[in-house]
Amino acid sequence: MGDDSLPATRRDALARAILSFVLVLGVPLAVASLPGLFDDGDTSWHVAVGQWIWREGAIPAADPFSFTAAGKPWVAMEWLADLILAGAYAVAGLAGLAAAVAAALIALHAIVVAHLQRRASPMVLVTVLLAMDVALAPFMLARPHVLVWPLLAAWTALLARGAETGEPPPLWAALIPLAWTNLHGSFPLAAVIAAPLAFDALVKAQWKTLKGWLILAAASFAAVLINANGLAGLLQPFHVANLKTLHLIQEWQPSTPGFTPLFYAFLLLGLGVLLWKGTRVPLGRLALVLAMLGLAFLQVRHQSWFAIVAAILIPPLLGTRAEPAARVARLALLAVPLVIARALIPTQPPEDSANPRSLIAAIPPQLRGEPVFNEYSFGGPLILAGIRPYIDGRSELYGDDFLTDYVAIVGGDGARFDRAVEQYGIRWTVLPPDNGKLIAQLDSSGRWRRIYADKVGVIHVRTR
């Protein structure tokens, strides 16, 4: 007998199960198999930090990696994520990192689907997840922020449910900001999300549940204080945000349609749907969405936070309802072997500035312990290779003056470069080919000799 003989309810149930499998498991696993996960040199130093913590049994309080800032106070505010990444790398190398990302993305998709499956039609659910993933695509990297995405989704979903019922989430929800604080520096967003949604809940409950919400707020605040880095860890996100040189880093620059056009396309589409349907938005929820959108416009990196929060909050406002696609919890049983399989499949990203394998292999052993002037993106891979860099992605460690000086040097300021050489005793350099001015100066100076070059970088040694 063919499929047509199946009762309509069974066919619908099968279709919903397949849809859930694709959305919760298929899409995250596919994304976690893309080489773009490793397109950021910061992945390497995060792994190195985790290795240091595993080895030393402590969280570093001062820089143990560079030679220009060695011993300078440093807050490893993402220490827990670094431990996870280092553990995954120890088990299966880059494939292990891909598996960790897959697990985080599966958890994110499962939370969004579980929250929306009774609040949105299948078409709306698929569209929302597609829009969310497109917005997240530029940020899907093997870095700590991806590990926090499920926590962001869970926190928002629990609070949104509370806003619908008027009741505060269960007290165990305070464990979310506890983990968040030690995983990533974006933890202040937990308060930004909680306040307006709690307001909507209290309005709905006519302020009768105020005591419960205050208890949750107190528990969550106490959880944030359980920070392995102490007061410095709590203040570190604000210190980073106040750096004057943040505009030099792409992810901290203001959003533009030219850089992330699909984000703006889906944003306009969503706004058009809301206006067309004449959607009424509770005041707190509206304030939250606008605040998150403002952050997304202010800095590119915040687009990911906005996309996840919007995916949780907007679809229920559209007035569509549906039966659950499937019990999402059951998919967890399938997620475990699939994540393990992802860890067992070798992965090798193309060689580039974030993965300069041949370039690092070409560094002579006698130079590896000597001071180097390196390009910013090479810093992480150098650290993971056991080589102390001049600079790496920890911009808050080096500070505004050092970063400003570095940018001038790679821009071709020979006088500044010569001062850095004398100050730090630089013996060799490793630069990408697009640092043409500085490379040309080294080639023509007579004091530097080129010893290696490939499509990723050029190595010079100081001769006198």
N, C-alpha and C positions, 0 to 999 in steps of 0.2 A: 504494500500500500504506500502511496506517495505522501508527501508532506501535506497535500490538500486534504487528506483524511483527518489530520489533526484538528481538534476543536480550536476555534478561534482564540479562546483564552490561553490554550497551551502554546499556540503559535506566538501570541503576543508576549507570553512569559519568556519563551525562548529568544525572541527578538530583543527583549529587554536585557536578558542575561548576556547575550552577545554584545550588545551596546555597552553594558557595564564593563565587560572584559576588555573591550577595545579602549574605552576611555580611561579606566583605572590602571590597567596593566600594559596594554599594547603600546599606547602612545608614549608613556614614560620610558619603557624599555627601548623603544625606537630612538627616542631623543638621547638616551644615555649611551647609545652606541655610535653617536656622531663624534668625529675627531675634534669638533669645535669645543668640546668640553675642556680641552687643555690649551686653549688659545690665550692663556694669561700666565705670565711668569710668576705671579703671586702664589699660584698653586704650589710651586716648588718650595717656597720658604714656609708656607703653612705646614707642609709635610715635615720640613726640617725642624720647625718649632715643636711639633708633636713628637718627633723622634727625640729631641732634647729632653722634653718633659718625661717621656717614658724612661729614658736613660738615667736622668738625674733624680727622678722622683720628686720634682718640685717645679713650680712655675717660675720662669725667669723674671727677675725684677730689674735686670739691667741687660743691655744688648750683649749677647754672646757670639754674634755672627759677623758683624762688619769690623773693619779696622779703623774707619773714620769716626765711628760712634761707639767703639768698644768700651763697655763699662758704664755707658750713659744710662740713666734710669729709663726704663721702657716697660710699658704695660701690655702684656700679652692678653688682651681682653677677649680674644677668641680661642682661649686655651683648650676648652672642651671640644670645640670643632676640630682644632688642630690634632688633638689626641685621636679623634675618630678617623680623620683623614690619614694620619700616620699609621694607625692600626690597619686600615684598609690597604694602604700601600705596602705594608710589611707582609700582608697575606698574599696579595696578588698583583702588586705593582700598579701600573696605570689601570689595568682591568679592575683591580680592587677599588680604585677611586671611582671608576665608572659605575661599579655596583653600588657604592655608597650614594652617588647621585641618583641612580635608578630607584633606590629605596626611598629617598627623600621625595622624589617626584611621584612615586606611587602613593605615598602617604598623602601628599598634597592633593592629588586627583581624587583619592578615596574620600577625603574629608569634604571636598567641594561637592562631589557627587552625592554623598550621604546627606549633606545639608540641603541640596537643591532637589533631590529626586521626588520629594513630596510637595515641592513649592514651585516647580516649573515643568513645563511640558518637555518631552524628549528633544524636540527641535530647539527649544530655547536652551536646554542643557548643553547640547552639542555645540551650538553657536557660541555660548558663553565660554566653554572650555577651549574652543578653537581660538577665540579672541584672546583669552588669558594666555594660552601657550605662545601665540604670536608675539604678544607683548613681552613675555618672559624670555623669548628666544635669545635676544642679545646678552642676557644675563645668566644663561644656563651654562655655568662653568663649574669645575671641580673646586669650589671655594666655599667658605663657611656660610655665606648668605643663603645658599641653596638648602643647606641643612635646616635653616630657620623657617623656610617657607611653610612647612606643615604646621609649625607652631603658630605662625601668623594666621593661617587659615583656621586652625582649631580655636584659637582665642577669639577671632572675629565671629566664627559661627556660634560659639557658646554665648557670646554677648548678644548677638543678633537674635538668637532664640529667646534670651531673656527679655530683649526689647519687645518681642512679640507677645510674651506671656505676662510681663511685668515682674516675674520672679528672677532673682539673681541666679547665676550659674552655681553649680555645686562648689563647695569650698575647695575641693581638690584642684579646681581650675587654677589656683594660685601656683601650682607646680609648673604651669606653662611659663610665666615670667621668670621663675627660678631657673629653668633650663635656658631660656632665651638670654638672660643676662650673662651667662657664662659661655654661650655659643657665639654671640655676635653683638656688635656695638649698636645695633638698631633697636635695642630693647626699650628706649624711651617711647617708641611707637605704641607700646602696649597701653600706656596711659592715654595717648592721643586717641586711640580707638575706644577705650573703655568709657571715657567720660561722656561723650555724646550718646552712646548707646544706652548707658545707664540712665541718662536723662530721659530718653524715650520710654524706657521701662518704668521709671517712676511716674511719669505723666500718665501712662496707661493704667498703672496700679493706683493712681491717685495718691501717690507718695506713701502708701501703706507698707511698702516693702523696703523703706529707707534703711532700716536697721540691718537687714540682710545684705544690702548693697554696701553699706559702710563696713561690715565685717569682712566681706570679700575684698574691699579696697585695702583694709588694714593688713589682711593676710598676704595680698599681692605685694604691697609695699615691703613687708617684712621679707618676703621671698626674694625681692630684688636686692635687698641688703646682704643676702647670703651670696656674696661675690668673692671668689677666691683672690681677687686683686684689691679688695677693700675699697676705701674711698676713691683711690686713684682709678679703679676700674669703673666706678659709677660716673666719674667726671670725664673719663677719657673720650667718650663720644662727642662731648661739647668742646673739648680741646681740639679734636680733629676738625670739627665743623668750623672752628674759628681760624684755621690756617689761612693765611692770605694767599698762598700759592695753590690752593685747591683747583683754581681754574686751569692750571697746567695739566691736570689729570682729566682725561676724557670723560670718565663716568661721573665726575663731579661738575661737569659743565652744564649750563642750562639746556633744556630740551629744545630741539628744533625739528620741524618736519623733514628737513634734509637728512638728518641722522637716523631718525626712527619714523619713517613715513607711515608704516603700517599701524603704529601706535595711534597716530593722529587719525588715520582712516577709521579704525574701529571706534575711537573715541567719538568721532562725528556721527558714525552710524548709531552708536548707542544713544547719543543725545537726541538724534532724530527720532528713534523709536519711542523714547520717553515722551517727547513733545507730541508725537502723533497720537499716542495713546492717552495723552492728558494725565499722566501718572502723578498721583499725589505722594509726596515724600515726607515722612515724619521729620520734624525739625532737626532732631539730633543726628539722624542718619544723613540728612542733607548737609549739615555742617561738617560731618566726618568726610563724606565723599569730596566736598569742595576743598577741605583742608588737605586731604591726600592728593588731590589733583594739583593743588598749588605746589606741594612738595615735588610732584612729578615734573611740573613745568620748571621749577627752580633748579633741579639737578636730575640728570638722566637716570642715575642709579635708583631714584625713588619711583620710577615707572613700574618696577616690579612689585613694589609694595602696593601701589595703587591698583594694579591689575588684579591682584589676589583679593584685596578688600572689596573692590567693585564686583568681582565675580560672586562673592558671598552675599553682598547687600542688594544689588540691583535686580536680579531676576525675580525674587519674590514680589517685587513691586508691580510686576507686569500683569498680575492677576490670573496667570495660567496655573493650573494644577494638574498633577499626574499621579498615577500609582507608582510606587517605588519600582525602579528598574530591576533591582535584585538586592538581596542582602549583601551590602558591600563588605561586611565583616568576613563573609565566606571567602572572598577573593584573597584575603590575607593568607589563607592556606596555600594558594597558588603563588602568591608573591614571593614566598621564601625560596622555593626551588628555582624560580625564575631569576631572582637576584643572585643566587649562588651560581647559576648558569652564566649570568653576565660576568661574574668574577672569573670564571674559568675560560672565557673566550679572550685570547690575547688581543690587545689593541696597541696600535702604534701611530700616533698622530704625525702628520708631516713635519719635517724640520722647519722651524721658524724661530723667531726671537724668543718665544716662550718655551721652545723645545730644541735648543741648539746642541743636539747630541754630538754630531761630528765636530763641531766647533770646540766643545769642551774636551772631547777626546784628543784633540790636536794640541791642547795646552801642554807644553813640556813639563815633566815632573818638577824640575828645578825652579819653575816659575810659580807653581801652585801655592807656595807659601810666601810669595813676594807681593807687596802692595800693587794693586791693579786699578786702573781707571776704566770702569765699565759703563756701558749704556744701561739706563734705568731698567729696561725689561730683562736684561741678562742677570740682574742681581739675584733673583730667586733661584734660577738654575745653578748659578755659581754657589750659592749657599748649600743647596742640596748636594752638590758635588764636593763639599768640604772646603770651598775656597772663599775666603773673606772678601766681600765686594766693597767697592767704594760707595755704592748706593744701591738700594733696592726699593721695593714697593711700600716700605713702612715710612711713608712721608712724614708722619707725625714724629718719628724718632729723629729725623735729620733736621727738621725745622725749616722755617721760611728762608732764612738767610742762606743756608747751605743749598737748598733747592734752587734759589734764584741764581746762585753762583754756578751751580751745575748746568742749568739751562743756558747760561751765557757761554760756558765752555763748549758744550756740544753745538752751540750756534756758531762757533768759530773764533771765540775770544782767546787768542793765543797767549796773551799776557796772563789772564786768569789761569789758564791751563798750566803755564810755567810755574806760577805761584803754588798751585796745587801739587805739582810734581815735587817741588822743593819741600813743601810743608809736610807731605805724607810719604816722601821717599818712593814715589811711584816708579815701578820697574818695568811695567808692561801695560798695554791697553787692549781691550777687546770691544770693538765697535761694529754696529751694523753698517752695511754699505751706504745707506742713505745719510749717514753722518759725513757727507762728502767734504765739507769744509775742513773739519778737524782731521780727517784721514789724509786729505791733500797736504795739509800742513805737516803732518807726521812724515809723509812720504818724501817731502822736499826739504825737511829740516837738516838732514845729515846727522841728527842725534838719535834717530829712531830707525829701526829696520823692520820691514814687514817680513814675518816668518810664516804666515798662513792666511789664506783667504778662501772663502766659499760664498755661496749665495746668501748665507745667513750673517756672516760676520768676518771681520778682519782683525788679526792679531799683530801688534807691533811690540818690539822689545827695545828698551832704551839702551843705546850703545855707549853713551857717555853723558 
